[in-house]
């Protein structure tokens, strides 16, 4: 049965008569020949399914599908994916499977491709030899460049298949066969099965990419877009998220103030995921708000702890908070520091001495009323202060945890190097220690008095 435009209707392609031609079970990946071996049809489906199932990268899944269908299933192939927000079409394939193109949904209105994208139903177009070949392809292939490529094959059949998963049509797979190689009913059924398998992989990859973008946006909200410029002081930071992209962490840092009075905070909310990220964002904004009324680090943490404890019953957060007041010209800076259950900062003196400040303070959110003691240190020109989260010390490599001793030894080698060089050195050394292993989030914030002072590596 054909439709008015010469295409086979999807319902007839899936009819009982069609199934009767080669068995009701179309699960080709499990088909066996009489001798117990897999049929070629089963091998094609299984190869494509395995290749696509191994990737959560959308573009790679598309390329694997295009590569797999040629030349066994088609002489030429194209994948069309729709943008769920804008409806714009992205075209993959043609002579170069890695090439992409764009088209608007309006440009295919009323065409066979539009029907496929709307309904997810299969359409088979027979190209008449009496018409210009490129014109005969227009209903399925939306751009002139791709039509001209396909026309060189002198195609006789163009098969369009909906890529549908979870009831949503993600796009279409368009396959073309040249002269003497039209699509049989069995070929169409096999193609539909391949499209169905491919749709599941593409859907998983699209969901993963969407969630990755959400995770990245949430994670980006936990740190400032840029650190402020502090006269006389060199400031730098690093943030390295955990390898597991969707495992959003709770590490954050921030720095704000004006003129000669600045506040810096670095912290870690317990847990991971969206809940932890949302709570971390709230904590960062709460600290900024409280800083309008209280600049002393100990008192600021006390006020924050009270609010945080009232708002959360099963969460806590570790913090280090400092107040930086540089002297004119950057010759020195006074730093007041308070911590809430967090590792104390490391002071790196210009002469190479590196030591961690031992400051006590209760984790925020556990008790309702807490007083946080404050420690004051003076940074002279060339001295630096490094704040870090537990992802540094607890980074596990082949030799065990990274540890504080390794950090102190490294920082001693970078005395006088400046804030950015210190952060970069720590990040690189931790990554080398990990040697590709998974890790927790890593946040670093360094402050150097007067900037680099003639340091050489």
Kinemage of the C-alpha trace (Angstrom):
@kinemage 1
@onewidth
@group {chain A} dominant
@subgroup {mainchain}
@vectorlist {calphas} color= white
{ca unk a 1} P 0.000 0.000 0.000
{ca unk a 2} L 1.307 3.488 -0.813
{ca unk a 3} L 0.308 6.978 0.140
{ca unk a 4} L -0.626 9.591 -2.419
{ca unk a 5} L 2.933 10.824 -2.759
{ca unk a 6} L 4.295 7.371 -3.506
{ca unk a 7} L 5.551 6.549 -0.002
{ca unk a 8} L 4.629 3.425 1.878
{ca unk a 9} L 2.450 4.063 4.908
{ca unk a 10} L 4.033 3.103 8.229
{ca unk a 11} L 1.005 1.066 9.288
{ca unk a 12} L 1.330 -1.229 6.292
{ca unk a 13} L 5.040 -1.596 6.961
{ca unk a 14} L 4.244 -2.880 10.432
{ca unk a 15} L 1.264 -4.993 9.428
{ca unk a 16} L 0.738 -8.651 10.224
{ca unk a 17} L 1.371 -9.585 6.589
{ca unk a 18} L 4.810 -8.033 6.747
{ca unk a 19} L 5.691 -9.823 9.970
{ca unk a 20} L 4.454 -13.113 8.545
{ca unk a 21} L 7.016 -12.837 5.786
{ca unk a 22} L 9.933 -13.423 8.128
{ca unk a 23} L 8.528 -14.262 11.563
{ca unk a 24} L 6.719 -12.310 14.226
{ca unk a 25} L 9.799 -11.803 16.337
{ca unk a 26} L 11.833 -8.902 14.959
{ca unk a 27} L 14.374 -8.916 17.760
{ca unk a 28} L 17.238 -9.517 15.358
{ca unk a 29} L 19.926 -9.415 18.007
{ca unk a 30} L 18.738 -12.807 19.243
{ca unk a 31} L 17.954 -14.461 15.890
{ca unk a 32} L 19.723 -17.726 15.059
{ca unk a 33} L 20.085 -19.504 11.763
{ca unk a 34} L 19.315 -23.218 11.385
{ca unk a 35} L 22.905 -24.103 12.247
{ca unk a 36} L 22.785 -22.114 15.503
{ca unk a 37} L 24.802 -19.145 14.250
{ca unk a 38} L 23.587 -15.564 14.189
{ca unk a 39} L 22.110 -14.279 10.951
{ca unk a 40} L 23.777 -11.348 9.152
{ca unk a 41} L 20.725 -9.273 10.011
{ca unk a 42} L 21.188 -10.046 13.695
{ca unk a 43} L 24.885 -9.212 13.545
{ca unk a 44} L 24.189 -5.777 12.056
{ca unk a 45} L 21.679 -4.904 14.760
{ca unk a 46} L 23.882 -6.205 17.544
{ca unk a 47} L 26.953 -4.355 16.270
{ca unk a 48} L 25.085 -1.051 16.071
{ca unk a 49} L 23.430 -1.544 19.455
{ca unk a 50} L 26.713 -2.329 21.194
{ca unk a 51} L 28.577 0.534 19.528
{ca unk a 52} L 25.986 3.143 20.443
{ca unk a 53} L 25.355 1.812 23.943
{ca unk a 54} L 28.992 2.428 24.813
{ca unk a 55} L 28.778 6.225 24.519
{ca unk a 56} L 26.879 9.016 26.253
{ca unk a 57} L 28.188 11.619 23.823
{ca unk a 58} L 25.361 12.650 21.504
{ca unk a 59} L 27.517 13.483 18.480
{ca unk a 60} L 29.489 10.265 18.846
{ca unk a 61} L 26.273 8.235 18.993
{ca unk a 62} L 25.090 9.871 15.772
{ca unk a 63} L 28.399 9.156 14.021
{ca unk a 64} L 28.341 5.540 15.187
{ca unk a 65} L 24.835 5.103 13.802
{ca unk a 66} L 25.783 6.657 10.456
{ca unk a 67} L 28.960 4.600 10.199
{ca unk a 68} L 27.173 1.372 11.058
{ca unk a 69} L 24.362 1.646 8.489
{ca unk a 70} L 26.751 2.153 5.577
{ca unk a 71} L 27.227 0.210 3.382
{ca unk a 72} L 25.253 -2.802 4.690
{ca unk a 73} L 21.935 -0.997 5.006
{ca unk a 74} L 22.330 2.056 2.776
{ca unk a 75} L 24.545 3.745 0.212
{ca unk a 76} L 24.011 7.170 1.785
{ca unk a 77} L 22.641 8.204 5.173
{ca unk a 78} L 21.705 11.281 7.153
{ca unk a 79} L 20.522 11.854 10.724
{ca unk a 80} L 18.297 14.814 11.541
{ca unk a 81} L 17.934 15.898 15.176
{ca unk a 82} L 15.477 18.510 16.383
{ca unk a 83} L 16.197 21.111 19.021
{ca unk a 84} L 13.451 20.551 21.617
{ca unk a 85} L 13.388 24.247 22.529
{ca unk a 86} L 13.664 26.001 19.167
{ca unk a 87} L 12.614 23.304 16.707
{ca unk a 88} L 15.735 23.960 14.614
{ca unk a 89} L 17.140 20.975 12.737
{ca unk a 90} L 20.735 19.765 12.903
{ca unk a 91} L 21.765 17.554 9.996
{ca unk a 92} L 24.541 14.983 10.321
{ca unk a 93} L 26.054 12.842 7.622
{ca unk a 94} L 25.982 12.730 3.881
{ca unk a 95} L 29.273 11.957 2.159
{ca unk a 96} L 31.127 12.970 5.335
{ca unk a 97} L 29.531 11.412 8.454
{ca unk a 98} L 31.223 13.984 10.687
{ca unk a 99} L 29.825 16.983 8.779
{ca unk a 100} L 26.888 18.953 10.149
{ca unk a 101} L 24.396 21.367 8.697
{ca unk a 102} L 21.421 23.412 9.833
{ca unk a 103} L 17.872 23.832 8.611
{ca unk a 104} L 14.729 25.406 9.987
{ca unk a 105} L 11.626 23.371 10.702
{ca unk a 106} L 9.700 25.825 8.538
{ca unk a 107} L 11.822 24.869 5.519
{ca unk a 108} L 10.493 21.299 5.600
{ca unk a 109} L 6.851 22.155 6.328
{ca unk a 110} L 4.482 19.845 4.468
{ca unk a 111} L 7.299 17.573 3.308
{ca unk a 112} L 7.779 13.887 4.131
{ca unk a 113} L 10.544 14.757 6.588
{ca unk a 114} L 8.185 17.066 8.456
{ca unk a 115} L 5.633 14.266 8.785
{ca unk a 116} L 8.271 11.900 10.111
{ca unk a 117} L 9.459 14.436 12.677
{ca unk a 118} L 5.853 15.086 13.711
{ca unk a 119} L 4.520 11.532 13.888
{ca unk a 120} L 7.623 9.347 14.114
{ca unk a 121} L 6.175 7.159 11.359
{ca unk a 122} L 8.207 5.567 8.593
{ca unk a 123} L 7.942 6.768 5.000
{ca unk a 124} L 9.482 5.209 1.893
{ca unk a 125} L 9.878 7.464 -1.125
{ca unk a 126} L 10.378 5.964 -4.580
{ca unk a 127} L 12.364 8.400 -6.715
{ca unk a 128} L 10.914 8.570 -10.212
{ca unk a 129} L 13.469 8.385 -13.033
{ca unk a 130} L 11.301 10.833 -14.964
{ca unk a 131} L 12.076 13.735 -12.586
{ca unk a 132} L 15.258 15.555 -11.724
{ca unk a 133} L 16.844 13.353 -9.075
{ca unk a 134} L 17.704 16.198 -6.708
{ca unk a 135} L 14.126 17.479 -6.914
{ca unk a 136} L 12.835 13.998 -6.141
{ca unk a 137} L 14.858 13.987 -2.923
{ca unk a 138} L 13.564 17.339 -1.683
{ca unk a 139} L 10.796 15.833 0.424
{ca unk a 140} L 13.314 13.965 2.583
{ca unk a 141} L 16.599 15.870 2.283
{ca unk a 142} L 16.232 19.555 3.216
{ca unk a 143} L 19.444 21.157 1.932
{ca unk a 144} L 20.757 21.529 -1.608
{ca unk a 145} L 24.260 20.328 -0.721
{ca unk a 146} L 23.003 17.072 0.763
{ca unk a 147} L 20.519 16.523 -2.077
{ca unk a 148} L 23.271 16.884 -4.659
{ca unk a 149} L 25.410 14.377 -2.757
{ca unk a 150} L 22.630 11.797 -2.627
{ca unk a 151} L 21.627 12.446 -6.262
{ca unk a 152} L 25.026 11.230 -7.490
{ca unk a 153} L 23.976 7.691 -6.486
{ca unk a 154} L 21.010 7.796 -8.911
{ca unk a 155} L 18.826 6.712 -5.963
{ca unk a 156} L 15.706 4.629 -6.396
{ca unk a 157} L 14.511 4.572 -2.775
{ca unk a 158} L 14.728 7.016 0.117
{ca unk a 159} L 13.645 5.663 3.493
{ca unk a 160} L 12.861 8.004 6.369
{ca unk a 161} L 12.529 6.599 9.888
{ca unk a 162} L 11.499 8.369 13.045
{ca unk a 163} L 13.954 8.307 15.939
{ca unk a 164} L 11.517 8.022 18.815
{ca unk a 165} L 12.106 7.300 22.500
{ca unk a 166} L 9.785 7.652 25.490
{ca unk a 167} L 7.031 8.795 23.152
{ca unk a 168} L 9.040 11.744 21.822
{ca unk a 169} L 10.427 11.958 18.286
{ca unk a 170} L 14.018 13.142 18.604
{ca unk a 171} L 14.662 13.291 14.873
{ca unk a 172} L 14.890 11.075 11.825
{ca unk a 173} L 17.235 8.654 10.111
{ca unk a 174} L 17.185 9.034 6.320
{ca unk a 175} L 18.814 6.272 4.275
{ca unk a 176} L 19.217 6.139 0.494
{ca unk a 177} L 19.864 3.246 -1.869
{ca unk a 178} L 21.089 3.578 -5.423
{ca unk a 179} L 20.092 1.847 -8.639
{ca unk a 180} L 19.370 -1.860 -8.426
{ca unk a 181} L 19.178 -1.847 -4.657
{ca unk a 182} L 15.706 -0.859 -3.519
{ca unk a 183} L 14.330 -1.487 -0.053
{ca unk a 184} L 12.379 -4.701 0.444
{ca unk a 185} L 9.781 -5.054 3.167
{ca unk a 186} L 12.315 -6.999 5.207
{ca unk a 187} L 14.873 -4.213 4.733
{ca unk a 188} L 12.348 -1.667 5.965
{ca unk a 189} L 11.534 -3.729 9.041
{ca unk a 190} L 15.231 -4.153 9.821
{ca unk a 191} L 15.792 -0.426 9.381
{ca unk a 192} L 12.955 0.332 11.788
{ca unk a 193} L 14.500 -1.969 14.360
{ca unk a 194} L 17.870 -0.279 13.954
{ca unk a 195} L 16.254 3.139 14.278
{ca unk a 196} L 14.480 1.994 17.430
{ca unk a 197} L 17.725 0.779 18.991
{ca unk a 198} L 19.520 3.922 17.910
{ca unk a 199} L 16.765 6.114 19.342
{ca unk a 200} L 17.262 4.689 22.825
{ca unk a 201} L 20.994 5.404 22.724
{ca unk a 202} L 20.468 8.916 21.340
{ca unk a 203} L 17.854 9.628 23.999
{ca unk a 204} L 20.214 8.530 26.768
{ca unk a 205} L 23.013 10.665 25.332
{ca unk a 206} L 20.744 13.704 24.978
{ca unk a 207} L 19.485 13.350 28.560
{ca unk a 208} L 23.060 13.013 29.793
{ca unk a 209} L 24.163 16.144 27.940
{ca unk a 210} L 21.162 18.089 29.241
{ca unk a 211} L 21.873 17.044 32.803
{ca unk a 212} L 25.561 17.798 32.322
{ca unk a 213} L 24.676 21.351 31.260
{ca unk a 214} L 22.417 21.749 34.290
{ca unk a 215} L 25.148 20.404 36.544
{ca unk a 216} L 27.717 22.737 35.002
{ca unk a 217} L 25.415 25.734 35.440
{ca unk a 218} L 24.755 24.860 39.074
{ca unk a 219} L 28.440 24.269 39.704
{ca unk a 220} L 29.386 27.586 38.079
{ca unk a 221} L 26.999 29.399 40.405
{ca unk a 222} L 29.063 28.261 43.391
{ca unk a 223} L 32.083 30.384 42.509
{ca unk a 224} L 32.400 34.009 41.372
{ca unk a 225} L 32.723 34.694 37.672
{ca unk a 226} L 35.927 36.606 38.428
{ca unk a 227} L 37.911 37.475 41.516
{ca unk a 228} L 38.185 41.136 42.458
{ca unk a 229} L 41.310 43.201 41.941
{ca unk a 230} L 42.739 43.980 45.371
{ca unk a 231} L 45.325 46.800 45.433
{ca unk a 232} L 48.688 45.566 46.665
{ca unk a 233} L 47.578 41.933 46.851
{ca unk a 234} L 47.728 39.092 44.333
{ca unk a 235} L 44.649 36.826 44.398
{ca unk a 236} L 43.985 33.597 42.462
{ca unk a 237} L 41.755 30.552 42.674
{ca unk a 238} L 41.203 27.158 41.119
{ca unk a 239} L 38.148 24.961 41.061
{ca unk a 240} L 38.372 21.405 39.772
{ca unk a 241} L 35.079 19.483 39.865
{ca unk a 242} L 34.910 15.779 40.556
{ca unk a 243} L 35.392 13.534 37.520
{ca unk a 244} L 31.801 12.325 37.796
{ca unk a 245} L 30.175 15.215 35.920
{ca unk a 246} L 26.673 14.774 37.322
{ca unk a 247} L 27.885 14.361 40.907
{ca unk a 248} L 27.596 18.063 41.760
{ca unk a 249} L 29.705 18.928 44.766
{ca unk a 250} L 29.360 21.489 47.503
{ca unk a 251} L 32.774 23.192 47.398
{ca unk a 252} L 32.754 26.945 46.900
{ca unk a 253} L 34.799 30.087 47.367
{ca unk a 254} L 34.114 33.799 47.216
{ca unk a 255} L 35.832 37.127 47.785
{ca unk a 256} L 34.248 40.545 48.104
{ca unk a 257} L 34.810 43.950 49.668
{ca unk a 258} L 36.169 47.338 48.696
{ca unk a 259} L 39.234 49.546 49.032
{ca unk a 260} L 41.231 48.295 52.036
{ca unk a 261} L 38.746 45.883 53.646
{ca unk a 262} L 38.076 42.511 52.006
{ca unk a 263} L 36.438 39.243 53.012
{ca unk a 264} L 37.214 35.825 51.562
{ca unk a 265} L 35.431 32.552 52.263
{ca unk a 266} L 35.987 28.975 51.187
{ca unk a 267} L 33.772 26.098 52.231
{ca unk a 268} L 32.314 22.673 51.658
{ca unk a 269} L 28.684 21.650 52.211
{ca unk a 270} L 28.237 18.001 53.160
{ca unk a 271} L 26.809 15.778 50.458
{ca unk a 272} L 26.540 16.042 46.701
{ca unk a 273} L 23.888 16.484 44.067
{ca unk a 274} L 21.366 19.197 43.323
{ca unk a 275} L 20.307 19.595 46.967
{ca unk a 276} L 23.899 20.214 48.054
{ca unk a 277} L 24.468 22.667 45.197
{ca unk a 278} L 21.329 24.641 46.042
{ca unk a 279} L 22.302 24.754 49.707
{ca unk a 280} L 25.811 25.862 48.790
{ca unk a 281} L 24.441 28.706 46.691
{ca unk a 282} L 22.254 29.809 49.593
{ca unk a 283} L 25.226 29.673 51.965
{ca unk a 284} L 27.341 31.817 49.665
{ca unk a 285} L 24.627 34.452 49.344
{ca unk a 286} L 23.902 34.382 53.086
{ca unk a 287} L 27.545 35.089 53.865
{ca unk a 288} L 27.595 37.996 51.425
{ca unk a 289} L 24.437 39.423 52.989
{ca unk a 290} L 25.704 39.026 56.549
{ca unk a 291} L 28.959 40.745 55.603
{ca unk a 292} L 27.048 44.004 55.127
{ca unk a 293} L 26.400 44.031 58.872
{ca unk a 294} L 29.401 42.187 60.336
{ca unk a 295} L 32.993 42.185 59.067
{ca unk a 296} L 34.735 40.263 61.863
{ca unk a 297} L 35.233 36.657 60.688
{ca unk a 298} L 34.359 35.020 64.017
{ca unk a 299} L 31.191 37.050 64.511
{ca unk a 300} L 30.250 36.577 60.852
{ca unk a 301} L 30.498 32.791 61.184
{ca unk a 302} L 28.465 32.867 64.408
{ca unk a 303} L 25.648 34.771 62.721
{ca unk a 304} L 25.774 32.510 59.692
{ca unk a 305} L 25.733 29.374 61.861
{ca unk a 306} L 22.590 30.511 63.661
{ca unk a 307} L 20.699 31.067 60.427
{ca unk a 308} L 22.071 27.930 58.783
{ca unk a 309} L 21.111 25.776 61.781
{ca unk a 310} L 17.567 27.125 61.773
{ca unk a 311} L 17.095 26.522 58.051
{ca unk a 312} L 18.609 23.034 57.819
{ca unk a 313} L 18.180 20.050 60.081
{ca unk a 314} L 20.362 17.401 58.454
{ca unk a 315} L 23.120 19.360 56.732
{ca unk a 316} L 26.321 20.969 57.867
{ca unk a 317} L 29.045 23.022 56.252
{ca unk a 318} L 32.737 23.585 56.913
{ca unk a 319} L 34.095 27.065 56.318
{ca unk a 320} L 37.171 29.203 56.536
{ca unk a 321} L 36.561 32.940 56.581
{ca unk a 322} L 39.161 35.677 56.534
{ca unk a 323} L 39.263 39.432 56.594
{ca unk a 324} L 42.067 40.980 54.585
{ca unk a 325} L 43.278 44.527 55.180
{ca unk a 326} L 46.319 45.346 53.052
{ca unk a 327} L 48.611 48.224 53.890
{ca unk a 328} L 49.195 50.955 51.342
{ca unk a 329} L 51.587 49.882 48.593
{ca unk a 330} L 51.218 46.179 49.301
{ca unk a 331} L 54.135 46.038 51.736
{ca unk a 332} L 52.081 44.006 54.218
{ca unk a 333} L 48.557 42.838 55.007
{ca unk a 334} L 46.767 41.947 58.233
{ca unk a 335} L 44.551 38.876 58.021
{ca unk a 336} L 41.935 37.826 60.589
{ca unk a 337} L 40.877 34.199 60.229
{ca unk a 338} L 38.108 32.035 61.696
{ca unk a 339} L 37.140 28.493 60.747
{ca unk a 340} L 34.054 26.333 61.166
{ca unk a 341} L 35.293 22.760 61.173
{ca unk a 342} L 37.535 23.400 58.188
{ca unk a 343} L 41.247 22.842 57.690
{ca unk a 344} L 43.232 25.933 58.583
{ca unk a 345} L 44.961 27.856 55.781
{ca unk a 346} L 48.641 27.383 55.037
{ca unk a 347} L 50.955 30.371 55.435
{ca unk a 348} L 53.846 30.368 52.959
{ca unk a 349} L 56.591 32.758 53.984
{ca unk a 350} L 58.855 34.407 51.441
{ca unk a 351} L 61.868 32.530 52.874
{ca unk a 352} L 60.333 29.122 52.074
{ca unk a 353} L 58.712 28.238 55.390
{ca unk a 354} L 55.226 26.748 55.041
{ca unk a 355} L 52.979 25.911 57.969
{ca unk a 356} L 49.311 25.234 58.519
{ca unk a 357} L 47.526 27.500 60.977
{ca unk a 358} L 45.889 25.524 63.783
{ca unk a 359} L 42.523 27.163 64.321
{ca unk a 360} L 39.586 25.477 66.020
{ca unk a 361} L 35.931 26.009 65.265
{ca unk a 362} L 32.746 23.943 65.259
{ca unk a 363} L 31.218 22.819 61.989
{ca unk a 364} L 28.424 25.222 61.001
{ca unk a 365} L 24.868 23.941 61.235
{ca unk a 366} L 25.329 21.386 64.016
{ca unk a 367} L 24.741 23.527 67.131
{ca unk a 368} L 22.462 26.571 67.432
{ca unk a 369} L 24.813 28.980 69.218
{ca unk a 370} L 28.544 28.859 68.568
{ca unk a 371} L 31.353 31.326 69.199
{ca unk a 372} L 34.201 31.203 66.714
{ca unk a 373} L 37.653 32.361 67.838
{ca unk a 374} L 39.692 34.535 65.503
{ca unk a 375} L 43.395 34.275 64.726
{ca unk a 376} L 45.364 37.164 63.233
{ca unk a 377} L 48.450 36.830 61.041
{ca unk a 378} L 50.500 39.408 59.196
{ca unk a 379} L 51.656 38.815 55.661
{ca unk a 380} L 54.808 40.631 54.618
{ca unk a 381} L 55.816 41.210 51.020
{ca unk a 382} L 56.281 37.851 49.284
{ca unk a 383} L 54.244 35.914 51.871
{ca unk a 384} L 51.158 33.992 50.788
{ca unk a 385} L 48.130 32.307 52.281
{ca unk a 386} L 46.445 29.236 50.748
{ca unk a 387} L 42.886 28.135 51.523
{ca unk a 388} L 41.871 24.678 50.283
{ca unk a 389} L 39.107 22.080 50.575
{ca unk a 390} L 39.555 18.463 51.664
{ca unk a 391} L 39.698 17.314 48.054
{ca unk a 392} L 43.399 18.217 48.160
{ca unk a 393} L 44.558 16.269 51.217
{ca unk a 394} L 42.201 13.360 50.539
{ca unk a 395} L 43.090 12.929 46.863
{ca unk a 396} L 43.898 9.225 46.646
{ca unk a 397} L 46.603 8.049 44.262
{ca unk a 398} L 48.577 4.844 43.906
{ca unk a 399} L 50.670 5.780 46.946
{ca unk a 400} L 47.675 6.667 49.117
{ca unk a 401} L 46.329 10.059 50.143
{ca unk a 402} L 47.998 13.230 48.921
{ca unk a 403} L 48.279 14.487 52.495
{ca unk a 404} L 49.308 17.665 54.265
{ca unk a 405} L 53.055 16.939 54.311
{ca unk a 406} L 53.264 16.761 50.528
{ca unk a 407} L 51.290 19.990 50.264
{ca unk a 408} L 53.599 21.826 52.685
{ca unk a 409} L 56.732 20.590 50.913
{ca unk a 410} L 55.380 21.727 47.561
{ca unk a 411} L 54.353 25.151 48.833
{ca unk a 412} L 57.812 25.705 50.291
{ca unk a 413} L 59.222 25.347 46.790
{ca unk a 414} L 56.874 28.062 45.513
{ca unk a 415} L 57.612 30.674 48.153
{ca unk a 416} L 57.372 34.143 46.613
{ca unk a 417} L 55.869 32.760 43.415
{ca unk a 418} L 52.586 34.638 43.555
{ca unk a 419} L 49.014 33.446 44.013
{ca unk a 420} L 48.352 32.113 40.523
{ca unk a 421} L 51.583 30.118 40.373
{ca unk a 422} L 50.819 28.596 43.775
{ca unk a 423} L 47.314 27.523 42.766
{ca unk a 424} L 48.541 26.133 39.469
{ca unk a 425} L 51.345 24.156 41.118
{ca unk a 426} L 49.033 22.597 43.701
{ca unk a 427} L 46.417 21.677 41.127
{ca unk a 428} L 48.972 20.088 38.810
{ca unk a 429} L 50.663 18.145 41.616
{ca unk a 430} L 47.363 16.769 42.908
{ca unk a 431} L 46.311 15.725 39.397
{ca unk a 432} L 49.634 13.948 38.863
{ca unk a 433} L 49.201 12.191 42.198
{ca unk a 434} L 45.701 11.030 41.232
{ca unk a 435} L 46.992 9.626 37.926
{ca unk a 436} L 43.531 9.537 36.376
{ca unk a 437} L 41.649 8.260 39.420
{ca unk a 438} L 38.350 9.743 40.513
{ca unk a 439} L 38.428 12.475 43.114
{ca unk a 440} L 36.322 14.856 45.146
{ca unk a 441} L 35.897 18.501 44.196
{ca unk a 442} L 39.015 20.596 44.710
{ca unk a 443} L 38.842 24.305 45.523
{ca unk a 444} L 41.859 26.559 46.093
{ca unk a 445} L 42.078 30.239 46.989
{ca unk a 446} L 45.488 31.901 47.317
{ca unk a 447} L 46.393 35.389 48.503
{ca unk a 448} L 49.916 36.746 48.035
{ca unk a 449} L 51.109 39.990 49.557
{ca unk a 450} L 52.744 42.158 46.913
{ca unk a 451} L 52.522 39.493 44.187
{ca unk a 452} L 55.510 37.527 42.829
{ca unk a 453} L 58.860 38.678 44.232
{ca unk a 454} L 61.528 37.573 41.796
{ca unk a 455} L 60.694 33.896 42.263
{ca unk a 456} L 62.165 31.416 39.794
{ca unk a 457} L 61.199 27.768 39.426
